[in-house]
Amino acid sequence: MQIFYKPQAETEPVSLAAMARANQLKPKEFEQQDKDHLSGFTGWEPYEPVEEWMLFPQNLGPHLSIDEVAVTNGERWTTLTNKAAHGKKGALAAMIQGTNASDIAQVVDKLPASARAAVTEVTLDMAANMELAVKPSVPRAKLVTDRFPVQQLVSEAVQDIRIEWRRAALKEENDHMKQARKKRKP
């Protein structure tokens, strides 16, 4: 059987199920045919492990952000990103396996010195290792604490106070109820 794709499949994302229905095929069967024969999926080789770090010096900018991320199986990586890219193409300047400050600093030092000297600000969380990692590599940059961990700490403190006040209010209410029962009042 010959399969005819709608022209929009060339320019717009279309699901395999939609293509199957457009060609009067059963979606599940078409998806299985794609997996087994059309896509070449069964012949894919397992990926090779990545290096311990990756650098993209062309993505450096004056405003950077450094943070740790969990990838898989508890594996932690540190990312250095250009904030001007807003998480899109060209954002990743470095990706380093682990969170050890000296390891991160050694890799960041591999970036061109002129580009590091142009960095004016680095946003980081409140982890001391991140500050130790970037301070020697970009000494002219102002280190700015990311607002999210600060907001989280404030939110937790407010929650603790709210719970404490709620417990005090419940205790006071229970005491009033006990006194009312003793005096046989409603």
Biotite code that builds the C-alpha atoms (Angstrom):
import biotite.structure as struc

atoms = struc.array([
    struc.Atom([0.000, 0.000, 0.000], chain_id="A", res_id=1, res_name="MET", atom_name="CA", element="C"),
    struc.Atom([1.321, 3.448, -0.865], chain_id="A", res_id=2, res_name="GLN", atom_name="CA", element="C"),
    struc.Atom([1.068, 6.156, 1.812], chain_id="A", res_id=3, res_name="ILE", atom_name="CA", element="C"),
    struc.Atom([0.269, 9.731, 0.881], chain_id="A", res_id=4, res_name="PHE", atom_name="CA", element="C"),
    struc.Atom([1.126, 12.464, 3.376], chain_id="A", res_id=5, res_name="TYR", atom_name="CA", element="C"),
    struc.Atom([-0.767, 15.708, 3.562], chain_id="A", res_id=6, res_name="LYS", atom_name="CA", element="C"),
    struc.Atom([1.358, 18.675, 2.411], chain_id="A", res_id=7, res_name="PRO", atom_name="CA", element="C"),
    struc.Atom([1.139, 20.266, 5.887], chain_id="A", res_id=8, res_name="GLN", atom_name="CA", element="C"),
    struc.Atom([3.247, 17.406, 7.273], chain_id="A", res_id=9, res_name="ALA", atom_name="CA", element="C"),
    struc.Atom([6.194, 18.993, 5.490], chain_id="A", res_id=10, res_name="GLU", atom_name="CA", element="C"),
    struc.Atom([5.927, 22.284, 7.360], chain_id="A", res_id=11, res_name="THR", atom_name="CA", element="C"),
    struc.Atom([3.867, 21.653, 10.484], chain_id="A", res_id=12, res_name="GLU", atom_name="CA", element="C"),
    struc.Atom([4.192, 19.026, 13.206], chain_id="A", res_id=13, res_name="PRO", atom_name="CA", element="C"),
    struc.Atom([1.657, 16.252, 12.643], chain_id="A", res_id=14, res_name="VAL", atom_name="CA", element="C"),
    struc.Atom([1.306, 13.121, 14.753], chain_id="A", res_id=15, res_name="SER", atom_name="CA", element="C"),
    struc.Atom([1.734, 9.700, 13.236], chain_id="A", res_id=16, res_name="LEU", atom_name="CA", element="C"),
    struc.Atom([-1.833, 8.905, 14.288], chain_id="A", res_id=17, res_name="ALA", atom_name="CA", element="C"),
    struc.Atom([-3.138, 11.911, 12.332], chain_id="A", res_id=18, res_name="ALA", atom_name="CA", element="C"),
    struc.Atom([-1.172, 10.851, 9.250], chain_id="A", res_id=19, res_name="MET", atom_name="CA", element="C"),
    struc.Atom([-2.525, 7.311, 9.598], chain_id="A", res_id=20, res_name="ALA", atom_name="CA", element="C"),
    struc.Atom([-6.120, 8.498, 9.864], chain_id="A", res_id=21, res_name="ARG", atom_name="CA", element="C"),
    struc.Atom([-5.636, 10.806, 6.849], chain_id="A", res_id=22, res_name="ALA", atom_name="CA", element="C"),
    struc.Atom([-4.577, 7.740, 4.840], chain_id="A", res_id=23, res_name="ASN", atom_name="CA", element="C"),
    struc.Atom([-7.322, 5.432, 6.217], chain_id="A", res_id=24, res_name="GLN", atom_name="CA", element="C"),
    struc.Atom([-4.850, 3.350, 8.233], chain_id="A", res_id=25, res_name="LEU", atom_name="CA", element="C"),
    struc.Atom([-5.080, 2.100, 11.793], chain_id="A", res_id=26, res_name="LYS", atom_name="CA", element="C"),
    struc.Atom([-2.968, 4.490, 13.925], chain_id="A", res_id=27, res_name="PRO", atom_name="CA", element="C"),
    struc.Atom([-1.453, 1.782, 16.165], chain_id="A", res_id=28, res_name="LYS", atom_name="CA", element="C"),
    struc.Atom([-0.396, -0.333, 13.198], chain_id="A", res_id=29, res_name="GLU", atom_name="CA", element="C"),
    struc.Atom([1.101, 2.685, 11.419], chain_id="A", res_id=30, res_name="PHE", atom_name="CA", element="C"),
    struc.Atom([3.040, 3.728, 14.551], chain_id="A", res_id=31, res_name="GLU", atom_name="CA", element="C"),
    struc.Atom([4.394, 0.187, 14.901], chain_id="A", res_id=32, res_name="GLN", atom_name="CA", element="C"),
    struc.Atom([5.420, 0.148, 11.203], chain_id="A", res_id=33, res_name="GLN", atom_name="CA", element="C"),
    struc.Atom([7.180, 3.484, 11.692], chain_id="A", res_id=34, res_name="ASP", atom_name="CA", element="C"),
    struc.Atom([9.049, 2.198, 14.738], chain_id="A", res_id=35, res_name="LYS", atom_name="CA", element="C"),
    struc.Atom([9.990, -1.157, 13.225], chain_id="A", res_id=36, res_name="ASP", atom_name="CA", element="C"),
    struc.Atom([10.779, -0.186, 9.643], chain_id="A", res_id=37, res_name="HIS", atom_name="CA", element="C"),
    struc.Atom([10.565, 3.485, 8.652], chain_id="A", res_id=38, res_name="LEU", atom_name="CA", element="C"),
    struc.Atom([12.441, 5.307, 11.423], chain_id="A", res_id=39, res_name="SER", atom_name="CA", element="C"),
    struc.Atom([15.449, 3.016, 11.630], chain_id="A", res_id=40, res_name="GLY", atom_name="CA", element="C"),
    struc.Atom([14.942, 2.942, 15.415], chain_id="A", res_id=41, res_name="PHE", atom_name="CA", element="C"),
    struc.Atom([15.937, -0.704, 15.740], chain_id="A", res_id=42, res_name="THR", atom_name="CA", element="C"),
    struc.Atom([19.331, 0.042, 14.181], chain_id="A", res_id=43, res_name="GLY", atom_name="CA", element="C"),
    struc.Atom([20.220, 2.916, 16.514], chain_id="A", res_id=44, res_name="TRP", atom_name="CA", element="C"),
    struc.Atom([23.431, 2.433, 18.442], chain_id="A", res_id=45, res_name="GLU", atom_name="CA", element="C"),
    struc.Atom([23.470, 3.256, 22.143], chain_id="A", res_id=46, res_name="PRO", atom_name="CA", element="C"),
    struc.Atom([24.708, 6.767, 22.808], chain_id="A", res_id=47, res_name="TYR", atom_name="CA", element="C"),
    struc.Atom([28.310, 7.236, 23.789], chain_id="A", res_id=48, res_name="GLU", atom_name="CA", element="C"),
    struc.Atom([28.861, 8.840, 27.164], chain_id="A", res_id=49, res_name="PRO", atom_name="CA", element="C"),
    struc.Atom([29.516, 12.557, 27.052], chain_id="A", res_id=50, res_name="VAL", atom_name="CA", element="C"),
    struc.Atom([32.704, 14.147, 28.290], chain_id="A", res_id=51, res_name="GLU", atom_name="CA", element="C"),
    struc.Atom([32.999, 15.363, 31.855], chain_id="A", res_id=52, res_name="GLU", atom_name="CA", element="C"),
    struc.Atom([32.419, 18.897, 30.585], chain_id="A", res_id=53, res_name="TRP", atom_name="CA", element="C"),
    struc.Atom([31.342, 20.813, 27.504], chain_id="A", res_id=54, res_name="MET", atom_name="CA", element="C"),
    struc.Atom([32.205, 24.420, 26.666], chain_id="A", res_id=55, res_name="LEU", atom_name="CA", element="C"),
    struc.Atom([30.490, 26.799, 24.279], chain_id="A", res_id=56, res_name="PHE", atom_name="CA", element="C"),
    struc.Atom([32.560, 30.007, 24.508], chain_id="A", res_id=57, res_name="PRO", atom_name="CA", element="C"),
    struc.Atom([30.544, 31.672, 21.740], chain_id="A", res_id=58, res_name="GLN", atom_name="CA", element="C"),
    struc.Atom([27.573, 31.692, 24.151], chain_id="A", res_id=59, res_name="ASN", atom_name="CA", element="C"),
    struc.Atom([29.281, 33.745, 26.865], chain_id="A", res_id=60, res_name="LEU", atom_name="CA", element="C"),
    struc.Atom([27.827, 37.146, 27.642], chain_id="A", res_id=61, res_name="GLY", atom_name="CA", element="C"),
    struc.Atom([28.034, 39.849, 30.309], chain_id="A", res_id=62, res_name="PRO", atom_name="CA", element="C"),
    struc.Atom([25.201, 38.346, 32.379], chain_id="A", res_id=63, res_name="HIS", atom_name="CA", element="C"),
    struc.Atom([25.587, 34.678, 33.295], chain_id="A", res_id=64, res_name="LEU", atom_name="CA", element="C"),
    struc.Atom([23.814, 32.266, 35.571], chain_id="A", res_id=65, res_name="SER", atom_name="CA", element="C"),
    struc.Atom([25.288, 29.178, 37.275], chain_id="A", res_id=66, res_name="ILE", atom_name="CA", element="C"),
    struc.Atom([23.258, 26.381, 38.784], chain_id="A", res_id=67, res_name="ASP", atom_name="CA", element="C"),
    struc.Atom([23.314, 22.656, 39.404], chain_id="A", res_id=68, res_name="GLU", atom_name="CA", element="C"),
    struc.Atom([20.904, 20.264, 37.754], chain_id="A", res_id=69, res_name="VAL", atom_name="CA", element="C"),
    struc.Atom([20.090, 16.613, 38.308], chain_id="A", res_id=70, res_name="ALA", atom_name="CA", element="C"),
    struc.Atom([20.221, 14.781, 34.991], chain_id="A", res_id=71, res_name="VAL", atom_name="CA", element="C"),
    struc.Atom([19.537, 11.068, 35.618], chain_id="A", res_id=72, res_name="THR", atom_name="CA", element="C"),
    struc.Atom([20.171, 8.505, 38.325], chain_id="A", res_id=73, res_name="ASN", atom_name="CA", element="C"),
    struc.Atom([21.167, 11.189, 40.811], chain_id="A", res_id=74, res_name="GLY", atom_name="CA", element="C"),
    struc.Atom([23.913, 12.441, 38.494], chain_id="A", res_id=75, res_name="GLU", atom_name="CA", element="C"),
    struc.Atom([24.545, 16.151, 39.101], chain_id="A", res_id=76, res_name="ARG", atom_name="CA", element="C"),
    struc.Atom([25.856, 18.639, 36.559], chain_id="A", res_id=77, res_name="TRP", atom_name="CA", element="C"),
    struc.Atom([26.619, 22.327, 36.807], chain_id="A", res_id=78, res_name="THR", atom_name="CA", element="C"),
    struc.Atom([25.409, 24.622, 34.043], chain_id="A", res_id=79, res_name="THR", atom_name="CA", element="C"),
    struc.Atom([26.721, 28.060, 33.131], chain_id="A", res_id=80, res_name="LEU", atom_name="CA", element="C"),
    struc.Atom([24.218, 29.905, 30.962], chain_id="A", res_id=81, res_name="THR", atom_name="CA", element="C"),
    struc.Atom([23.936, 33.237, 29.191], chain_id="A", res_id=82, res_name="ASN", atom_name="CA", element="C"),
    struc.Atom([20.897, 35.039, 30.585], chain_id="A", res_id=83, res_name="LYS", atom_name="CA", element="C"),
    struc.Atom([20.432, 37.088, 27.402], chain_id="A", res_id=84, res_name="ALA", atom_name="CA", element="C"),
    struc.Atom([19.390, 33.919, 25.536], chain_id="A", res_id=85, res_name="ALA", atom_name="CA", element="C"),
    struc.Atom([16.447, 33.406, 27.952], chain_id="A", res_id=86, res_name="HIS", atom_name="CA", element="C"),
    struc.Atom([16.912, 29.625, 27.943], chain_id="A", res_id=87, res_name="GLY", atom_name="CA", element="C"),
    struc.Atom([16.739, 29.339, 24.164], chain_id="A", res_id=88, res_name="LYS", atom_name="CA", element="C"),
    struc.Atom([19.380, 28.631, 21.531], chain_id="A", res_id=89, res_name="LYS", atom_name="CA", element="C"),
    struc.Atom([22.785, 29.965, 22.554], chain_id="A", res_id=90, res_name="GLY", atom_name="CA", element="C"),
    struc.Atom([22.065, 29.907, 26.286], chain_id="A", res_id=91, res_name="ALA", atom_name="CA", element="C"),
    struc.Atom([24.434, 27.117, 27.348], chain_id="A", res_id=92, res_name="LEU", atom_name="CA", element="C"),
    struc.Atom([28.012, 28.343, 27.858], chain_id="A", res_id=93, res_name="ALA", atom_name="CA", element="C"),
    struc.Atom([29.303, 25.382, 29.884], chain_id="A", res_id=94, res_name="ALA", atom_name="CA", element="C"),
    struc.Atom([28.076, 22.101, 31.303], chain_id="A", res_id=95, res_name="MET", atom_name="CA", element="C"),
    struc.Atom([30.283, 20.445, 33.885], chain_id="A", res_id=96, res_name="ILE", atom_name="CA", element="C"),
    struc.Atom([29.811, 17.069, 35.529], chain_id="A", res_id=97, res_name="GLN", atom_name="CA", element="C"),
    struc.Atom([29.554, 17.372, 39.305], chain_id="A", res_id=98, res_name="GLY", atom_name="CA", element="C"),
    struc.Atom([29.283, 20.284, 41.704], chain_id="A", res_id=99, res_name="THR", atom_name="CA", element="C"),
    struc.Atom([32.789, 20.409, 43.159], chain_id="A", res_id=100, res_name="ASN", atom_name="CA", element="C"),
    struc.Atom([33.905, 24.058, 43.200], chain_id="A", res_id=101, res_name="ALA", atom_name="CA", element="C"),
    struc.Atom([37.516, 23.417, 42.173], chain_id="A", res_id=102, res_name="SER", atom_name="CA", element="C"),
    struc.Atom([36.452, 21.146, 39.278], chain_id="A", res_id=103, res_name="ASP", atom_name="CA", element="C"),
    struc.Atom([33.997, 23.775, 38.052], chain_id="A", res_id=104, res_name="ILE", atom_name="CA", element="C"),
    struc.Atom([36.593, 26.549, 38.345], chain_id="A", res_id=105, res_name="ALA", atom_name="CA", element="C"),
    struc.Atom([39.163, 24.532, 36.366], chain_id="A", res_id=106, res_name="GLN", atom_name="CA", element="C"),
    struc.Atom([36.719, 24.061, 33.496], chain_id="A", res_id=107, res_name="VAL", atom_name="CA", element="C"),
    struc.Atom([35.451, 27.664, 33.531], chain_id="A", res_id=108, res_name="VAL", atom_name="CA", element="C"),
    struc.Atom([39.103, 28.793, 33.390], chain_id="A", res_id=109, res_name="ASP", atom_name="CA", element="C"),
    struc.Atom([39.360, 27.042, 30.010], chain_id="A", res_id=110, res_name="LYS", atom_name="CA", element="C"),
    struc.Atom([37.014, 29.666, 28.558], chain_id="A", res_id=111, res_name="LEU", atom_name="CA", element="C"),
    struc.Atom([38.820, 32.584, 26.869], chain_id="A", res_id=112, res_name="PRO", atom_name="CA", element="C"),
    struc.Atom([40.164, 35.081, 29.414], chain_id="A", res_id=113, res_name="ALA", atom_name="CA", element="C"),
    struc.Atom([38.891, 38.054, 27.385], chain_id="A", res_id=114, res_name="SER", atom_name="CA", element="C"),
    struc.Atom([35.340, 36.638, 27.423], chain_id="A", res_id=115, res_name="ALA", atom_name="CA", element="C"),
    struc.Atom([35.527, 35.948, 31.165], chain_id="A", res_id=116, res_name="ARG", atom_name="CA", element="C"),
    struc.Atom([36.782, 39.489, 31.757], chain_id="A", res_id=117, res_name="ALA", atom_name="CA", element="C"),
    struc.Atom([33.699, 40.848, 29.970], chain_id="A", res_id=118, res_name="ALA", atom_name="CA", element="C"),
    struc.Atom([31.335, 39.106, 32.430], chain_id="A", res_id=119, res_name="VAL", atom_name="CA", element="C"),
    struc.Atom([29.795, 41.751, 34.696], chain_id="A", res_id=120, res_name="THR", atom_name="CA", element="C"),
    struc.Atom([27.264, 39.664, 36.634], chain_id="A", res_id=121, res_name="GLU", atom_name="CA", element="C"),
    struc.Atom([26.753, 36.043, 37.650], chain_id="A", res_id=122, res_name="VAL", atom_name="CA", element="C"),
    struc.Atom([23.476, 34.927, 39.200], chain_id="A", res_id=123, res_name="THR", atom_name="CA", element="C"),
    struc.Atom([23.783, 31.931, 41.524], chain_id="A", res_id=124, res_name="LEU", atom_name="CA", element="C"),
    struc.Atom([21.894, 30.175, 44.249], chain_id="A", res_id=125, res_name="ASP", atom_name="CA", element="C"),
    struc.Atom([22.926, 30.335, 47.886], chain_id="A", res_id=126, res_name="MET", atom_name="CA", element="C"),
    struc.Atom([25.202, 27.286, 47.700], chain_id="A", res_id=127, res_name="ALA", atom_name="CA", element="C"),
    struc.Atom([28.700, 28.249, 48.811], chain_id="A", res_id=128, res_name="ALA", atom_name="CA", element="C"),
    struc.Atom([30.335, 25.963, 46.230], chain_id="A", res_id=129, res_name="ASN", atom_name="CA", element="C"),
    struc.Atom([28.889, 27.985, 43.334], chain_id="A", res_id=130, res_name="MET", atom_name="CA", element="C"),
    struc.Atom([30.413, 31.198, 44.668], chain_id="A", res_id=131, res_name="GLU", atom_name="CA", element="C"),
    struc.Atom([33.768, 29.458, 45.177], chain_id="A", res_id=132, res_name="LEU", atom_name="CA", element="C"),
    struc.Atom([33.557, 28.074, 41.638], chain_id="A", res_id=133, res_name="ALA", atom_name="CA", element="C"),
    struc.Atom([33.016, 31.338, 39.773], chain_id="A", res_id=134, res_name="VAL", atom_name="CA", element="C"),
    struc.Atom([34.692, 33.997, 41.891], chain_id="A", res_id=135, res_name="LYS", atom_name="CA", element="C"),
    struc.Atom([38.284, 33.178, 40.827], chain_id="A", res_id=136, res_name="PRO", atom_name="CA", element="C"),
    struc.Atom([37.321, 32.677, 37.171], chain_id="A", res_id=137, res_name="SER", atom_name="CA", element="C"),
    struc.Atom([35.341, 35.892, 36.731], chain_id="A", res_id=138, res_name="VAL", atom_name="CA", element="C"),
    struc.Atom([36.805, 38.219, 39.396], chain_id="A", res_id=139, res_name="PRO", atom_name="CA", element="C"),
    struc.Atom([35.252, 41.420, 37.977], chain_id="A", res_id=140, res_name="ARG", atom_name="CA", element="C"),
    struc.Atom([31.720, 40.026, 37.964], chain_id="A", res_id=141, res_name="ALA", atom_name="CA", element="C"),
    struc.Atom([29.210, 41.013, 40.597], chain_id="A", res_id=142, res_name="LYS", atom_name="CA", element="C"),
    struc.Atom([27.721, 37.903, 42.240], chain_id="A", res_id=143, res_name="LEU", atom_name="CA", element="C"),
    struc.Atom([23.944, 38.117, 42.601], chain_id="A", res_id=144, res_name="VAL", atom_name="CA", element="C"),
    struc.Atom([21.879, 35.671, 44.637], chain_id="A", res_id=145, res_name="THR", atom_name="CA", element="C"),
    struc.Atom([19.015, 34.154, 42.667], chain_id="A", res_id=146, res_name="ASP", atom_name="CA", element="C"),
    struc.Atom([15.673, 35.301, 44.046], chain_id="A", res_id=147, res_name="ARG", atom_name="CA", element="C"),
    struc.Atom([14.039, 31.853, 44.074], chain_id="A", res_id=148, res_name="PHE", atom_name="CA", element="C"),
    struc.Atom([15.993, 30.350, 46.998], chain_id="A", res_id=149, res_name="PRO", atom_name="CA", element="C"),
    struc.Atom([15.496, 33.611, 48.902], chain_id="A", res_id=150, res_name="VAL", atom_name="CA", element="C"),
    struc.Atom([11.757, 33.480, 48.221], chain_id="A", res_id=151, res_name="GLN", atom_name="CA", element="C"),
    struc.Atom([11.705, 29.862, 49.336], chain_id="A", res_id=152, res_name="GLN", atom_name="CA", element="C"),
    struc.Atom([13.430, 30.704, 52.641], chain_id="A", res_id=153, res_name="LEU", atom_name="CA", element="C"),
    struc.Atom([11.048, 33.604, 53.303], chain_id="A", res_id=154, res_name="VAL", atom_name="CA", element="C"),
    struc.Atom([8.051, 31.451, 52.411], chain_id="A", res_id=155, res_name="SER", atom_name="CA", element="C"),
    struc.Atom([9.204, 28.691, 54.783], chain_id="A", res_id=156, res_name="GLU", atom_name="CA", element="C"),
    struc.Atom([9.750, 31.224, 57.591], chain_id="A", res_id=157, res_name="ALA", atom_name="CA", element="C"),
    struc.Atom([6.277, 32.716, 57.079], chain_id="A", res_id=158, res_name="VAL", atom_name="CA", element="C"),
    struc.Atom([4.796, 29.205, 57.042], chain_id="A", res_id=159, res_name="GLN", atom_name="CA", element="C"),
    struc.Atom([6.565, 28.357, 60.332], chain_id="A", res_id=160, res_name="ASP", atom_name="CA", element="C"),
    struc.Atom([5.186, 31.521, 61.959], chain_id="A", res_id=161, res_name="ILE", atom_name="CA", element="C"),
    struc.Atom([1.693, 30.843, 60.568], chain_id="A", res_id=162, res_name="ARG", atom_name="CA", element="C"),
    struc.Atom([1.739, 27.302, 62.019], chain_id="A", res_id=163, res_name="ILE", atom_name="CA", element="C"),
    struc.Atom([2.999, 28.588, 65.390], chain_id="A", res_id=164, res_name="GLU", atom_name="CA", element="C"),
    struc.Atom([0.223, 31.222, 65.551], chain_id="A", res_id=165, res_name="TRP", atom_name="CA", element="C"),
    struc.Atom([-2.391, 28.681, 64.452], chain_id="A", res_id=166, res_name="ARG", atom_name="CA", element="C"),
    struc.Atom([-1.338, 26.284, 67.221], chain_id="A", res_id=167, res_name="ARG", atom_name="CA", element="C"),
    struc.Atom([-1.475, 29.123, 69.765], chain_id="A", res_id=168, res_name="ALA", atom_name="CA", element="C"),
    struc.Atom([-4.973, 30.109, 68.552], chain_id="A", res_id=169, res_name="ALA", atom_name="CA", element="C"),
    struc.Atom([-6.174, 26.480, 68.780], chain_id="A", res_id=170, res_name="LEU", atom_name="CA", element="C"),
    struc.Atom([-4.711, 26.149, 72.282], chain_id="A", res_id=171, res_name="LYS", atom_name="CA", element="C"),
    struc.Atom([-6.440, 29.354, 73.370], chain_id="A", res_id=172, res_name="GLU", atom_name="CA", element="C"),
    struc.Atom([-9.738, 28.169, 71.849], chain_id="A", res_id=173, res_name="GLU", atom_name="CA", element="C"),
    struc.Atom([-9.404, 24.781, 73.620], chain_id="A", res_id=174, res_name="ASN", atom_name="CA", element="C"),
    struc.Atom([-8.687, 26.543, 76.931], chain_id="A", res_id=175, res_name="ASP", atom_name="CA", element="C"),
    struc.Atom([-11.828, 28.701, 76.499], chain_id="A", res_id=176, res_name="HIS", atom_name="CA", element="C"),
    struc.Atom([-13.889, 25.588, 75.730], chain_id="A", res_id=177, res_name="MET", atom_name="CA", element="C"),
    struc.Atom([-12.564, 23.819, 78.857], chain_id="A", res_id=178, res_name="LYS", atom_name="CA", element="C"),
    struc.Atom([-13.430, 26.846, 81.019], chain_id="A", res_id=179, res_name="GLN", atom_name="CA", element="C"),
    struc.Atom([-16.901, 27.054, 79.464], chain_id="A", res_id=180, res_name="ALA", atom_name="CA", element="C"),
    struc.Atom([-17.527, 23.340, 80.197], chain_id="A", res_id=181, res_name="ARG", atom_name="CA", element="C"),
    struc.Atom([-16.439, 23.830, 83.816], chain_id="A", res_id=182, res_name="LYS", atom_name="CA", element="C"),
    struc.Atom([-18.894, 26.728, 84.155], chain_id="A", res_id=183, res_name="LYS", atom_name="CA", element="C"),
    struc.Atom([-21.529, 24.773, 82.200], chain_id="A", res_id=184, res_name="ARG", atom_name="CA", element="C"),
    struc.Atom([-21.807, 27.465, 79.549], chain_id="A", res_id=185, res_name="LYS", atom_name="CA", element="C"),
    struc.Atom([-22.213, 26.836, 75.802], chain_id="A", res_id=186, res_name="PRO", atom_name="CA", element="C"),
])
